């Protein structure tokens, strides 16, 4: 698995109101008023929407979905896609109550962003022997999901939000590169710098990564992320299930999401629709794997940072059920 530079395709991804509005207004027919029965149905609908948009030539939809993975990495795969679909320019979201607590108020006429929140209840298990100990009785259980609404920061007005200092952008690249090297080391991966892989910038195989020396810090960082993604996504084991193009695009998508998350530029990945030929199931599996891998790497890179957030983990608020679900069901089906 080799990673070669593709600078001609490098673009700086910035928020664009025109693009955001065009994506938001082109939702799949009738889906906006239909309540998804399950979290997986929400995912399927959004993946199908992505396929339709890419077939129609709207590649910016994929960029919005990947960007949402970077921004909303604490959220489920389905909900991050739902936010990207409905409000691609969103950078922070919260429920109305959370915004009010921060001295901000939803602008009149703004439409909420619909996402799913888990509903938590308790098992009601009846036994013939009332004295028998039943460890399952009264334990919290995931009963299903309900639709709730959140709003993006640009849909609100009021007091300015406090910004905590964080290391982002090109100025913090060296710090992130150090963290990435440490992450690779903790994964038991051998890191080697060698000219022998030229003209490739990086290569991954077995349990080792090779990097071409002499790259800028930003280039080396994205190369290292790309190669680490190959190993994390078990691309060697999946050779019979995927093509080289799919494996390379998945790794590049991870690099793109992580780069977005730390505020540096990265090459924009190719359109997934060309790789999966409209197969929604394969596309969904790939995107979920990209999100999971990118989230692990981003968490490692930003572990010692204080990142400014609006009401952390309350995007699916106002329910207390969601907070309990985060603690008890972090691996529920929305994840």
MOFENNOR-V808386 format. One record per pair of residues at least 12 apart in sequence whose ideal C-beta (glycine too) atoms are under 10 Angstrom apart, sorted by the first residue. I is the first residue (numbers start at 1). GAP is how many residues later the second one is. Records with the same first field share a line. If there is no record, write none. Layout:
BEGIN
I->GAP ; GAP
END
This chain:
BEGIN
1->199 ; 201 ; 202 ; 203 ; 204 ; 208 ; 225 ; 226 ; 228 ; 229 ; 230 ; 234 ; 235 ; 238 ; 243 ; 246 ; 247 ; 250
2->195 ; 197 ; 198 ; 199 ; 200 ; 201 ; 202 ; 203 ; 208 ; 210 ; 224 ; 225 ; 228 ; 242 ; 246
3->194 ; 197 ; 198 ; 199 ; 200 ; 201 ; 206 ; 208 ; 209 ; 219 ; 220 ; 221 ; 222 ; 223 ; 224 ; 226 ; 227 ; 245 ; 248 ; 249 ; 252
4->193 ; 194 ; 195 ; 196 ; 197 ; 198 ; 208 ; 219 ; 244
5->194 ; 195 ; 196 ; 207 ; 210 ; 214 ; 217 ; 218 ; 262
6->195 ; 246 ; 261 ; 262 ; 263 ; 264
7->212 ; 260
8->259
9->243 ; 258 ; 259 ; 260 ; 261
10->212 ; 255 ; 256 ; 257 ; 258
11->52 ; 254 ; 255 ; 256 ; 257
12->252 ; 253 ; 254 ; 256
13->47 ; 50 ; 51 ; 53 ; 54 ; 57 ; 243 ; 246 ; 247 ; 252 ; 253 ; 255
14->75
15->49 ; 52 ; 73 ; 74 ; 75 ; 76 ; 139
16->44 ; 48 ; 72 ; 73
17->71 ; 72 ; 137
18->42
19->39 ; 41 ; 42 ; 44 ; 45 ; 69 ; 70
20->40 ; 44 ; 64 ; 66 ; 67 ; 68 ; 69 ; 70 ; 134
21->66 ; 67 ; 68
22->31 ; 36 ; 38 ; 39 ; 66
23->26 ; 30 ; 35 ; 37 ; 38 ; 40 ; 41 ; 42 ; 61 ; 62 ; 63 ; 64 ; 65 ; 66
24->40 ; 60 ; 61 ; 62 ; 63 ; 64 ; 65 ; 87 ; 89
26->23 ; 26 ; 27 ; 30 ; 32 ; 35 ; 59
27->18 ; 19 ; 22 ; 25 ; 26 ; 58 ; 59
28->17 ; 18 ; 20 ; 21 ; 22 ; 24 ; 25 ; 57
29->23
31->14 ; 15 ; 17 ; 18 ; 54
32->53 ; 54 ; 79 ; 82
35->79 ; 81 ; 110 ; 111 ; 112
36->42 ; 46 ; 78 ; 80 ; 109 ; 111
37->107 ; 108
38->40 ; 78 ; 106 ; 107 ; 295 ; 296
39->37 ; 38 ; 39 ; 40 ; 76 ; 77 ; 78 ; 79 ; 103 ; 105 ; 106 ; 293 ; 294 ; 295 ; 296
40->37 ; 38 ; 105 ; 244 ; 293 ; 294
41->37 ; 75 ; 104
42->34 ; 35 ; 36 ; 37 ; 39 ; 40 ; 72 ; 73 ; 74 ; 103 ; 105 ; 292
43->33 ; 34 ; 35 ; 36 ; 38 ; 39 ; 73 ; 237 ; 241 ; 244 ; 245 ; 290 ; 291
44->34 ; 236 ; 237 ; 240
45->33 ; 36 ; 37 ; 40 ; 235
46->19 ; 31 ; 32 ; 33 ; 34 ; 35 ; 36 ; 37 ; 38 ; 39 ; 40 ; 238 ; 241
47->18 ; 30 ; 31 ; 34 ; 225 ; 229 ; 232 ; 233 ; 234 ; 235 ; 236 ; 237 ; 238 ; 239 ; 240 ; 241
48->230 ; 232 ; 235 ; 236
49->12 ; 16 ; 32 ; 33 ; 36 ; 231
50->12 ; 14 ; 15 ; 31 ; 34 ; 35 ; 222 ; 223 ; 230 ; 233 ; 234 ; 237
51->221 ; 222 ; 225 ; 226 ; 227 ; 228 ; 229 ; 232 ; 233
52->221 ; 226
53->12 ; 32 ; 220
54->217 ; 218 ; 219 ; 220 ; 222 ; 224 ; 229
55->216 ; 218 ; 223
56->217
57->214 ; 216
58->213
59->209 ; 210 ; 211 ; 212 ; 213 ; 214
60->28 ; 208
61->23 ; 24 ; 27 ; 210
62->22 ; 191 ; 194 ; 206 ; 207 ; 208 ; 209 ; 210 ; 211 ; 225
63->21 ; 25 ; 193 ; 197 ; 205 ; 206
64->17 ; 19 ; 20 ; 21 ; 23 ; 24 ; 25 ; 26
65->15 ; 16 ; 18 ; 19 ; 20 ; 23 ; 188 ; 192 ; 207 ; 222 ; 225 ; 226
66->14 ; 18 ; 187 ; 188 ; 190 ; 191 ; 194 ; 202 ; 203 ; 206 ; 221 ; 224 ; 225 ; 228
67->13 ; 17 ; 21 ; 22 ; 23 ; 24 ; 189 ; 190 ; 193 ; 194
68->12 ; 13 ; 14 ; 15 ; 16 ; 17 ; 19 ; 20 ; 22 ; 23 ; 189 ; 192 ; 223
69->12 ; 15 ; 184 ; 185 ; 187 ; 188 ; 189 ; 191 ; 192 ; 218 ; 221 ; 222 ; 223 ; 225 ; 226 ; 229
70->186 ; 187 ; 188 ; 189 ; 190 ; 191 ; 192 ; 193 ; 221 ; 224 ; 225 ; 228
71->12 ; 13 ; 19 ; 20 ; 21 ; 22 ; 186 ; 189 ; 190
72->12 ; 18 ; 19 ; 20 ; 21 ; 43 ; 219 ; 223 ; 243
73->184 ; 185 ; 188 ; 218 ; 219 ; 221 ; 222 ; 223 ; 224 ; 225 ; 226 ; 229
74->221 ; 225 ; 235 ; 238 ; 239 ; 241 ; 252
75->18 ; 40 ; 216 ; 220 ; 238 ; 240 ; 241 ; 259 ; 260
76->39 ; 40 ; 41 ; 42 ; 69 ; 212 ; 215 ; 239 ; 240 ; 256 ; 257 ; 258 ; 259
77->207 ; 210 ; 211 ; 212 ; 213 ; 214 ; 215 ; 218 ; 256 ; 257 ; 258
78->37 ; 38 ; 67 ; 206 ; 210 ; 255 ; 256 ; 257
79->14 ; 34 ; 35 ; 36 ; 37 ; 38 ; 66 ; 69 ; 71 ; 236 ; 237 ; 255 ; 256
80->35 ; 207 ; 211 ; 215 ; 235
81->34 ; 203 ; 206 ; 207 ; 210
82->31 ; 32 ; 33 ; 34 ; 65 ; 68
83->30 ; 31 ; 32 ; 67 ; 69 ; 232
84->29
85->28 ; 29
86->25 ; 26 ; 27 ; 28 ; 29 ; 64 ; 66
87->23 ; 24 ; 25 ; 26 ; 63 ; 64 ; 65 ; 67 ; 68
88->64
89->63 ; 64 ; 65
90->23 ; 60 ; 61 ; 62 ; 63 ; 64 ; 65
91->61 ; 62 ; 63 ; 219
92->58 ; 59 ; 60 ; 61 ; 62 ; 64 ; 69 ; 216 ; 217 ; 218 ; 219 ; 223
93->19 ; 20 ; 22 ; 56 ; 57 ; 58 ; 59 ; 60 ; 62 ; 63 ; 217 ; 218 ; 221 ; 222 ; 223
94->12 ; 56 ; 57 ; 58 ; 59 ; 62 ; 215 ; 216 ; 217 ; 218 ; 220 ; 221 ; 222 ; 223 ; 224
95->17 ; 20 ; 22 ; 53 ; 54 ; 55 ; 56 ; 215 ; 216 ; 219 ; 220 ; 221 ; 222 ; 223 ; 224 ; 227
96->16 ; 53 ; 54 ; 55 ; 60 ; 221 ; 222
97->214 ; 217 ; 220 ; 221
98->52 ; 53 ; 212 ; 213 ; 214 ; 216 ; 217 ; 219 ; 220
99->51 ; 52 ; 54 ; 56 ; 57 ; 58 ; 59 ; 62 ; 211 ; 212
100->56 ; 58
101->209 ; 210 ; 213
102->51 ; 54 ; 56 ; 57 ; 58 ; 59 ; 60 ; 208 ; 209
103->53 ; 55 ; 56 ; 57 ; 58
104->47 ; 49 ; 51 ; 52 ; 53 ; 54 ; 55 ; 56 ; 57 ; 206
105->46 ; 50 ; 51 ; 52 ; 53 ; 54
106->43 ; 44 ; 45 ; 46 ; 49 ; 50 ; 51 ; 52
107->44 ; 47 ; 48 ; 49 ; 50 ; 51
108->49
109->46
110->41 ; 42 ; 44 ; 45 ; 46
111->38 ; 40 ; 44
112->35 ; 36 ; 37 ; 38 ; 39 ; 40 ; 43
113->35 ; 36 ; 37 ; 38 ; 39 ; 42 ; 202
114->33 ; 34 ; 35 ; 36
115->30 ; 32 ; 33 ; 34 ; 35 ; 200 ; 201 ; 219
116->28 ; 29 ; 30 ; 31 ; 32 ; 200 ; 206 ; 218
117->28 ; 29 ; 30 ; 31 ; 32 ; 33 ; 197 ; 198 ; 199 ; 200 ; 201 ; 202 ; 204 ; 205 ; 208 ; 217
118->24 ; 25 ; 26 ; 27 ; 28 ; 198 ; 201 ; 203 ; 204 ; 206 ; 207 ; 208 ; 210 ; 211 ; 214 ; 215 ; 216
119->22 ; 23 ; 24 ; 25 ; 26 ; 27 ; 200 ; 202 ; 203 ; 206
120->20 ; 21 ; 22 ; 23 ; 24 ; 199 ; 200 ; 201 ; 202 ; 203 ; 204 ; 205 ; 207 ; 208 ; 209 ; 212
121->19 ; 20 ; 21 ; 22 ; 23 ; 200
122->14 ; 15 ; 16 ; 17 ; 18 ; 19 ; 21
123->13 ; 14 ; 15 ; 16 ; 17 ; 18 ; 20
124->13 ; 14 ; 17
125->12 ; 13 ; 14
139->189
140->181 ; 184 ; 185 ; 187 ; 188 ; 189
141->187 ; 188
142->179 ; 183 ; 186 ; 187 ; 190 ; 191 ; 192
143->178
145->171 ; 180 ; 187 ; 188 ; 189
146->170 ; 173 ; 175 ; 176
147->169
148->167 ; 168 ; 169 ; 170 ; 171 ; 174
149->167 ; 168 ; 169
150->160 ; 161 ; 164 ; 165 ; 166 ; 167 ; 168
152->158
153->157
156->154
161->147 ; 148 ; 149
162->146 ; 148
163->145
164->141 ; 142 ; 143 ; 144 ; 145
165->140 ; 141 ; 142 ; 143
166->96 ; 97 ; 136 ; 139 ; 140 ; 141 ; 142
167->12 ; 95 ; 96 ; 134 ; 135 ; 137 ; 138 ; 139 ; 140
168->93 ; 94 ; 95 ; 96 ; 134 ; 137 ; 139
169->93 ; 94 ; 95 ; 96
170->46 ; 47 ; 48 ; 92 ; 93 ; 94 ; 95
171->92 ; 93
172->45 ; 90 ; 91 ; 92 ; 129 ; 133
173->43 ; 44 ; 45 ; 46 ; 47 ; 48 ; 49 ; 86 ; 89 ; 90 ; 91
174->43 ; 44 ; 47
175->42 ; 87 ; 126 ; 129 ; 130
176->41 ; 42 ; 45 ; 48 ; 49 ; 82 ; 83 ; 85 ; 86 ; 87 ; 88 ; 122 ; 124 ; 125 ; 126 ; 129
177->40 ; 41 ; 43 ; 44 ; 45 ; 47 ; 48 ; 124
178->39 ; 43 ; 123
179->42 ; 83 ; 118 ; 121 ; 122 ; 123 ; 124 ; 125 ; 126
180->40 ; 41 ; 42 ; 43 ; 44 ; 45 ; 48 ; 78 ; 82 ; 117 ; 120 ; 121
181->30 ; 39 ; 40 ; 43
182->118 ; 119 ; 121
183->41 ; 42 ; 45 ; 113 ; 114 ; 116 ; 117 ; 118 ; 120
184->24 ; 25 ; 40 ; 41 ; 43 ; 44 ; 47 ; 113 ; 116
186->114
187->20 ; 22 ; 41 ; 44 ; 45 ; 109 ; 113
188->19
189->15 ; 17 ; 18 ; 19 ; 20 ; 35 ; 38 ; 39 ; 42 ; 43
190->16 ; 17 ; 18 ; 19 ; 20
191->17 ; 18 ; 19 ; 20 ; 33 ; 36 ; 37
192->16 ; 17 ; 18 ; 19 ; 21
193->16 ; 17 ; 18 ; 19 ; 20 ; 21 ; 22 ; 27
194->16 ; 17 ; 18 ; 19
195->15 ; 17 ; 18 ; 19
196->14 ; 16
197->13 ; 14 ; 15 ; 16
198->14 ; 15 ; 16
199->13
200->12 ; 23 ; 27
201->13 ; 14 ; 18 ; 19 ; 21 ; 22 ; 23 ; 25 ; 26
202->13 ; 17 ; 18 ; 20 ; 21 ; 22 ; 23 ; 24 ; 25 ; 26 ; 28 ; 49
203->20 ; 24 ; 27
204->20 ; 22 ; 23 ; 24 ; 25 ; 26 ; 27 ; 28 ; 31 ; 32 ; 47
205->22 ; 25 ; 26 ; 30 ; 31
206->25 ; 30
207->24 ; 29
208->19 ; 23
209->14 ; 15 ; 17 ; 18 ; 19 ; 21 ; 22
210->17
211->12 ; 13 ; 16
217->47
218->41 ; 46 ; 47 ; 48
221->34 ; 37 ; 38 ; 41 ; 43 ; 45 ; 80
222->30 ; 33 ; 34 ; 36 ; 37 ; 42 ; 43 ; 44 ; 45
223->32
224->31 ; 73
225->26 ; 27 ; 29 ; 30 ; 31 ; 32 ; 33 ; 34 ; 37 ; 41 ; 68 ; 69 ; 72 ; 73 ; 76
226->22 ; 24 ; 25 ; 26 ; 27 ; 28 ; 29 ; 30 ; 32 ; 40 ; 41
227->24 ; 28
228->23 ; 26 ; 27 ; 30 ; 65 ; 68 ; 69 ; 72
229->18 ; 21 ; 22 ; 23 ; 24 ; 25 ; 26 ; 28 ; 29 ; 60 ; 61 ; 64 ; 65 ; 67 ; 68
230->17 ; 18 ; 20 ; 21 ; 24 ; 63
231->20 ; 62
232->19 ; 22 ; 57 ; 60 ; 61 ; 62 ; 64 ; 65
233->14 ; 17 ; 18 ; 21 ; 53 ; 56 ; 57 ; 59 ; 60
234->55
235->12 ; 13 ; 15 ; 16
238->12 ; 51
241->41 ; 44
242->33 ; 40 ; 44
243->32
245->25 ; 29 ; 30
246->26 ; 29 ; 30 ; 36 ; 40
247->28 ; 39
248->21 ; 22 ; 27
249->20 ; 21 ; 22 ; 23 ; 25 ; 26 ; 27 ; 37 ; 41
250->19 ; 22 ; 25 ; 36 ; 37 ; 39 ; 40 ; 43
251->18 ; 39 ; 42
252->14 ; 15 ; 16 ; 17 ; 18 ; 38
253->13 ; 15 ; 16 ; 17 ; 19 ; 33 ; 34 ; 36 ; 37 ; 38 ; 40 ; 41
254->15 ; 35 ; 36 ; 37 ; 38 ; 39 ; 40 ; 41 ; 42 ; 43 ; 44
255->12 ; 14 ; 39 ; 42
256->12 ; 13 ; 34 ; 38
257->12 ; 33 ; 34 ; 36 ; 37 ; 38 ; 40 ; 41
258->35 ; 36 ; 37 ; 38 ; 39 ; 40 ; 42 ; 43 ; 44
259->35 ; 39
260->34 ; 38
261->33 ; 34 ; 36 ; 37 ; 38 ; 40 ; 41 ; 46
262->35 ; 36 ; 39 ; 40 ; 43
269->21
272->14 ; 15 ; 18
288->47
291->44
292->43
295->40
312->14
313->12 ; 13 ; 14
314->12
316->18
END
